[in-house]
Amino acid sequence: MFNTTEIGIDLGTANILVYTKNKGIILNEPSVVAIDTSTRKVLAVGTDAKRMIGKTPGQIVAVRPLKDGVIADYDMTTDMLKHIMKKASRKLGMSIRKPTVVVCTPSGATSVERRAIQDAIKSSGAKQVHLIEEPVAAAIGADLPVEEPTANVVVDIGGGTTEVAIISFGGVVTCHSIRIGGDQLDEDIIQYIRKNYNLLIGERTAEEMKIEIGHALVSHDEKKMEIRGRDLVTGLPKTITVSSFEMQDAMRESFLHILEAIRSTLEDCPPELSGDIVDRGVILTGGGALINGLQEWVSEEMIVPVHIAPNPLESVAIGTGKSLSVINKLLKAAK
């Protein structure tokens, strides 16, 4: 009974995941809220709200209250968290009374942003809120020995941010956080299609393209995909075929920024830990880790072994939940 009142939340730009010790991931919903603009009433949260993106009548808007991993709209995030907590307690078959919550924050978040996350979780009914840095949570979730004095390099490519961190002794030794992630890659695709084909496509189409034929900057067998959008010249629907080579062009800039962040982090690494990195390499987590060819590309560019975490999409959530057992050690390390 006591364990179930401890939950870990991965408050992501794209998805919110809730983890409990006994049942693992009990909830994985998109971070989207649909509201009626005239009454400010929340109509749907999560999957139901995501289905509405780009398809709603005038007064209903589907929005993401989190931007780049931090809270952009405080009231809406609080409403969303209340809904998520209710859903989680239904899944657990009991009401979660005043749970202890561990929630992750991007390592680049300011103290104001951290405070907002803490307050939003508290007002959704939590008794205690512990914040943990996202890369540390990702490393714990990927089963890395974070408490040992060895370098664990984590590259967490989420929806809003990419965090690259070297973790040793339960703390972040050096870290770079850039506000480029899955959302930016989607935006790159939208702009590329608009510029080269005069075709307007939505976020969901861009995301499907990224998953189906998106490819990191390595040679591969060409894949093609048919997509539909609105022709900007005639205003009528139109279908085109796009290849995975074009996708490489579209996302090239963002990939190079991510690589630069990895490089900068490794350059800041203390020499004592550099040897560990050559042996142990780099772990990729987050949804971005699943992009075709990314592991191979980073490995070629960095000349170190690159591994993908067992559950890249769930690493941070699992890490927040598991960190409850090591949170005291981690807090000591942070001090």
C-alpha positions in Angstrom: 0.0 0.0 0.0 2.8 2.4 1.0 4.7 1.8 -2.2 1.8 2.7 -4.5 1.7 6.2 -3.0 5.2 6.9 -4.4 5.1 7.8 -8.0 7.5 9.0 -10.6 6.4 11.4 -13.4 8.2 12.2 -16.6 6.8 15.6 -17.4 7.8 15.6 -21.1 7.0 18.2 -23.8 5.5 15.4 -26.0 4.3 12.8 -23.5 3.6 12.4 -19.8 4.5 9.1 -18.2 3.6 7.9 -14.7 5.6 5.1 -13.1 4.9 3.2 -9.8 7.2 0.8 -8.2 4.7 -2.1 -8.2 3.1 -1.8 -11.6 5.8 0.0 -13.7 4.5 2.5 -16.3 0.8 2.9 -15.6 0.1 5.8 -17.8 1.7 7.2 -21.0 -0.3 10.0 -22.5 0.6 12.9 -24.9 1.1 16.2 -23.2 -1.9 17.8 -24.9 -4.9 19.6 -23.5 -8.0 20.5 -25.5 -9.9 23.6 -24.2 -12.9 25.6 -25.0 -11.6 29.1 -25.5 -14.9 30.8 -24.6 -15.2 29.1 -21.2 -11.5 28.1 -20.6 -13.0 24.6 -19.7 -10.7 21.6 -20.3 -12.5 19.2 -22.6 -9.9 16.5 -23.1 -6.4 15.6 -21.9 -3.8 13.3 -23.4 -4.7 10.8 -26.2 -8.2 12.2 -26.7 -6.9 15.7 -27.0 -4.1 14.8 -29.4 -6.6 13.3 -31.8 -8.1 16.8 -32.0 -4.9 18.6 -33.1 -5.6 20.4 -36.3 -9.1 19.1 -36.6 -11.2 21.2 -34.1 -13.9 23.9 -34.7 -13.0 27.5 -34.0 -13.6 27.7 -30.2 -11.9 24.5 -29.3 -8.1 24.4 -29.4 -5.7 21.6 -28.6 -2.5 23.0 -27.1 0.7 21.7 -25.5 1.1 23.5 -22.1 4.8 22.4 -21.9 7.4 24.0 -24.2 11.0 22.8 -24.4 10.5 20.6 -21.3 9.3 23.5 -19.1 5.9 24.9 -18.3 4.7 27.5 -20.8 1.1 27.7 -19.5 0.9 27.2 -15.7 -2.9 26.9 -15.2 -3.3 24.5 -18.1 -0.4 22.3 -16.9 -2.0 22.2 -13.4 -5.3 21.1 -15.0 -3.6 18.5 -17.1 -1.7 17.1 -14.1 -5.0 16.9 -12.1 -6.5 14.8 -14.9 -3.4 12.7 -15.1 -3.4 12.1 -11.4 -7.1 11.1 -11.5 -6.4 8.7 -14.3 -3.4 7.2 -12.5 -5.4 6.6 -9.3 -8.2 4.9 -11.4 -5.5 2.6 -12.9 -4.2 1.8 -9.5 -7.8 0.9 -8.4 -7.5 3.3 -5.4 -7.4 7.0 -4.8 -3.8 8.1 -4.5 -3.9 10.1 -1.3 -1.2 12.6 -1.1 1.5 10.7 -3.0 5.2 11.4 -2.9 6.1 12.4 -6.4 9.5 12.5 -8.1 9.4 14.6 -11.3 12.2 15.4 -13.7 13.3 18.8 -14.9 15.6 19.7 -17.8 19.0 20.4 -16.5 18.9 23.8 -18.2 15.7 24.8 -16.3 15.9 28.0 -14.3 14.9 28.2 -10.6 11.7 29.9 -11.6 10.8 27.1 -14.1 11.7 24.4 -11.4 9.5 26.2 -8.9 6.6 26.3 -11.4 6.9 22.5 -11.9 7.0 21.9 -8.2 3.9 24.1 -7.5 1.9 22.6 -10.4 2.5 19.0 -9.0 1.7 20.1 -5.4 -1.5 21.8 -6.5 -2.6 18.6 -8.3 -2.6 16.8 -4.9 1.0 15.6 -4.1 2.3 15.6 -0.5 6.0 15.8 -1.3 7.7 16.7 -4.6 11.3 15.9 -5.4 12.9 17.2 -8.5 15.5 15.2 -10.3 17.5 16.2 -13.3 16.3 14.6 -16.5 19.7 13.1 -17.5 20.1 11.5 -14.1 16.6 10.0 -14.3 17.4 8.7 -17.8 20.6 7.1 -16.6 18.9 5.4 -13.7 16.1 4.2 -16.1 18.7 2.9 -18.5 20.2 0.8 -15.6 23.5 2.7 -15.5 25.6 2.5 -12.3 25.0 6.2 -11.5 26.3 6.0 -7.9 29.7 4.7 -8.9 32.7 6.9 -9.7 32.6 6.1 -13.4 31.5 8.3 -16.3 28.1 7.6 -17.6 27.3 9.6 -20.7 23.6 10.0 -21.4 22.2 11.6 -24.6 18.5 12.1 -23.9 16.7 13.3 -27.1 13.2 14.2 -26.0 10.3 16.1 -27.6 11.4 19.6 -26.6 15.0 19.3 -25.5 18.2 17.2 -26.0 20.2 16.8 -22.8 23.7 15.5 -22.9 25.2 14.8 -19.5 28.1 13.0 -17.9 27.0 11.5 -14.6 29.3 10.2 -11.9 28.7 9.6 -8.1 24.9 10.2 -8.6 25.4 13.8 -9.8 25.9 15.6 -13.1 29.5 16.4 -13.7 29.0 18.4 -16.9 25.9 18.9 -19.0 24.7 20.6 -22.1 21.0 21.2 -22.8 19.7 22.4 -26.1 16.2 23.2 -27.0 16.1 20.9 -30.0 14.3 17.6 -30.0 11.6 15.7 -31.7 9.3 18.8 -32.1 12.0 20.7 -33.8 12.7 17.8 -36.2 8.9 17.8 -37.0 9.1 21.6 -37.7 12.2 21.1 -39.9 10.2 18.6 -42.0 7.1 20.9 -42.3 9.3 23.8 -43.4 11.3 21.6 -45.9 8.1 20.3 -47.6 6.6 23.8 -47.7 9.8 25.3 -49.3 10.4 22.5 -51.8 6.9 21.4 -52.7 4.7 24.4 -51.9 2.7 22.0 -49.7 1.4 22.6 -46.2 1.4 19.5 -43.9 0.4 19.2 -40.3 2.4 18.2 -37.2 1.0 14.7 -37.2 2.0 14.0 -40.8 5.5 15.4 -40.1 5.8 13.1 -37.1 4.7 10.1 -39.1 7.3 10.9 -41.8 10.0 11.2 -39.1 9.2 7.8 -37.7 8.6 6.0 -41.0 11.4 7.4 -43.3 13.4 9.8 -41.1 17.1 8.9 -41.2 20.3 10.2 -39.5 23.2 11.3 -41.7 24.5 7.9 -42.8 24.2 6.1 -46.1 21.2 3.7 -46.3 18.8 2.1 -48.7 16.2 4.7 -49.9 12.7 4.5 -48.4 9.7 6.4 -49.8 6.4 7.5 -48.4 3.3 9.1 -49.8 2.0 12.1 -47.9 -1.0 14.4 -48.3 -1.2 18.1 -47.7 -2.7 21.3 -48.9 -1.2 22.9 -52.1 -0.3 26.5 -51.2 -0.8 27.6 -54.8 -4.2 26.1 -55.6 -5.4 25.6 -52.0 -6.5 22.0 -52.9 -5.4 18.7 -51.4 -2.4 17.1 -53.1 -0.4 13.9 -52.7 3.4 13.7 -53.1 6.1 11.1 -52.6 9.0 11.9 -50.3 12.2 9.9 -49.9 14.4 9.3 -46.9 17.3 11.1 -48.5 15.2 14.3 -48.5 14.4 13.7 -44.9 18.1 13.7 -44.1 18.4 17.1 -45.8 15.4 18.4 -43.9 16.8 17.4 -40.5 20.5 17.9 -41.2 20.8 21.2 -39.3 19.2 19.9 -36.1 21.2 16.7 -36.1 24.4 18.7 -36.3 23.3 20.8 -33.4 22.7 17.6 -31.3 26.2 16.3 -32.3 27.7 19.7 -31.3 26.1 19.4 -27.9 27.6 15.9 -27.5 31.0 17.2 -28.5 30.9 20.2 -26.2 29.9 17.9 -23.2 32.7 15.5 -23.9 35.2 18.4 -24.2 34.2 19.6 -20.8 34.8 16.1 -19.3 37.4 15.9 -16.6 40.4 13.9 -17.9 40.0 11.3 -15.2 36.6 10.3 -16.6 37.6 10.4 -20.3 39.0 6.9 -20.2 35.7 5.5 -19.0 33.9 7.1 -22.0 36.2 5.3 -24.5 35.5 2.0 -22.8 31.8 2.4 -21.9 30.7 4.8 -24.6 27.5 6.8 -24.8 23.9 5.8 -24.1 21.0 7.2 -26.2 17.6 7.5 -24.6 14.4 9.4 -25.3 12.1 9.1 -28.4 14.8 10.6 -30.7 17.0 7.6 -30.0 14.7 5.6 -32.2 15.4 7.5 -35.4 16.8 5.2 -38.0 20.6 5.2 -38.2 21.1 7.6 -35.3 23.1 5.1 -33.2 25.4 4.3 -36.2 25.9 8.0 -37.1 26.8 9.2 -33.5 29.2 6.3 -33.2 30.9 7.1 -36.5 31.2 10.8 -35.6 32.3 10.5 -32.0 34.5 7.3 -32.5 33.1 5.8 -29.2 30.7 2.9 -28.7 27.1 4.1 -28.7 24.3 2.0 -27.1 20.5 2.6 -27.1 18.8 2.3 -23.7 16.5 -0.8 -23.2 13.3 1.3 -23.3 14.4 4.7 -24.7 10.9 6.2 -24.5 10.3 5.1 -20.9 13.8 5.5 -19.5 13.2 8.9 -17.8 9.9 7.7 -16.3 11.4 4.5 -15.0 14.3 6.5 -13.7 12.1 8.9 -11.7 10.3 6.0 -10.1 13.4 4.0 -9.3 15.2 7.1 -8.0 12.9 7.1 -5.0 15.1 4.4 -3.5 18.3 6.4 -4.2 16.9 9.9 -3.8 18.5 10.5 -0.5 21.9 9.5 -1.8 21.3 11.6 -4.9 20.3 14.6 -2.7 23.5 14.2 -0.7 25.5 14.0 -3.9 23.8 17.2 -5.1 24.8 19.0 -1.9 
